[in-house]
Amino acid sequence: MPIKLLMRWNVKPETESEYFEFLVHEFIPGTERLGITEFQVWYTAYGDCEQKLASGIAPSVEHMQFALGSDDWKKLLNKLKHFVEDFSQKVIPATRGFQI
């Protein structure tokens, strides 16, 4: 059963340019190398919640656990946290469409 990783965060205003470069050139390709694919990022235009919602899908719970426990994931996450605040993540069964 496919599993979805959902992440939320706010971009630190002073790091927006560096954040975008990191996200496009390192974070998304890095997650795909770990087998977390179909990566998507949404911007919240209105409402009282985090600025960004991101998701990626792994083919199984075991694969997601392996990816999230890897040193490569820890390095990506630590670097992401230099650019963002209010970070949270959760793993849920993947279904079609938008999930929160």
LINVENJO-V755761 format. One line per field, one symbol per residue. ss: DSSP state (H for helix, E for strand, C for the rest). psi: psi as a letter, one per 40 degrees, with the letter a starting at -180 (. if undefined). A space follows every 50 residues. Layout:
ss = ???
psi = ???
This chain:
ss = CCEEEEEEEEECHHHHHHHHHHHHHHHHHHHHHCCCEEEEEEECCCCCCC CEEEEEEECCHHHHHHHHCCHHHHHHHHHHHHHEEEEEEEEEECCCCCCC
psi = hihhhhiiihhhdeedddddddddeddddddddeehafhihihhdhigai dihiiihididddddddeeiddddddddddedeiifhiiihihhiiahi.
